[in-house]
Amino acid sequence: SIVRIVIEREQAQLVLRVSDQGPGVPDYARERVFERFYSLPRPDGARSSGLGLSFVREVADLHGGSIALVNREGGGAIAELRLPV
């Protein structure tokens, strides 16, 4: 799966977008993936620790920023981290 990373400045914010071409995130899990220890099953049966996105949200909160996750049309997801400059 191809991962694309874009970093740009939008007004007074630094915006980091990471997108992939995977299956996306089910609607029921879109906010839960930011909870500690929550992880979705993978097709290969492996599981993650469920800590990565929760740490990103905590860092965003501590710096007055935000994190969002949306599904891409046609498959995949985009994670967007915004931090004040």
C-alpha positions in Angstrom: 0.0 0.0 0.0 1.3 3.4 -0.9 1.5 6.0 1.8 1.7 9.7 1.0 2.8 12.4 3.4 2.2 16.1 2.9 3.3 18.9 5.2 2.2 22.5 4.5 1.5 25.7 6.3 -2.1 27.0 6.3 -2.3 30.4 7.9 -1.1 30.0 11.5 -1.1 26.2 11.4 1.2 23.5 10.3 -0.8 20.7 8.7 0.5 17.2 8.3 -1.6 14.8 6.2 -0.8 11.1 5.9 -2.9 9.1 3.4 -2.9 5.5 2.3 -4.8 3.3 -0.1 -5.9 0.6 2.4 -9.4 -0.4 3.3 -10.1 2.8 5.3 -11.6 2.9 8.8 -15.2 1.7 9.5 -17.5 4.6 10.6 -18.1 2.9 14.0 -14.4 3.1 14.7 -13.4 6.5 13.3 -13.3 8.2 16.7 -12.5 5.1 18.7 -9.1 4.6 17.0 -7.9 7.6 19.1 -8.6 5.7 22.3 -5.8 4.0 24.1 -5.5 0.3 23.4 -8.3 0.3 20.8 -7.3 -1.4 17.6 -9.0 -2.9 14.6 -8.4 -6.4 13.4 -6.1 -6.7 10.4 -6.6 -9.1 7.5 -3.5 -11.0 8.4 -4.8 -11.5 12.0 -2.2 -9.3 13.6 -3.1 -6.6 16.1 -1.5 -3.3 17.0 -0.9 -2.0 20.5 -3.7 0.6 20.0 -1.4 3.3 21.3 -0.1 5.2 18.2 -3.1 7.4 17.4 -3.9 8.0 21.1 -0.4 9.4 21.5 -0.8 11.6 18.4 -4.1 13.0 19.8 -2.5 13.7 23.2 0.4 15.5 21.6 -2.0 17.5 19.4 -4.1 18.4 22.5 -1.0 19.4 24.5 0.1 21.8 21.7 -3.3 23.3 21.1 -3.8 21.3 17.8 -6.1 18.7 16.5 -6.1 15.3 14.8 -8.8 14.0 12.4 -9.3 10.9 10.4 -11.4 10.6 7.3 -11.9 8.0 4.6 -10.9 8.7 1.1 -13.3 8.2 -1.8 -12.2 5.1 -3.6 -10.5 3.6 -0.5 -7.9 4.5 2.0 -7.8 7.0 4.8 -6.3 10.4 5.5 -5.1 11.4 9.0 -4.7 15.1 9.4 -2.7 16.6 12.3 -2.9 20.4 12.8 -0.6 22.3 15.1 -0.4 26.0 15.7 2.8 27.7 14.4 
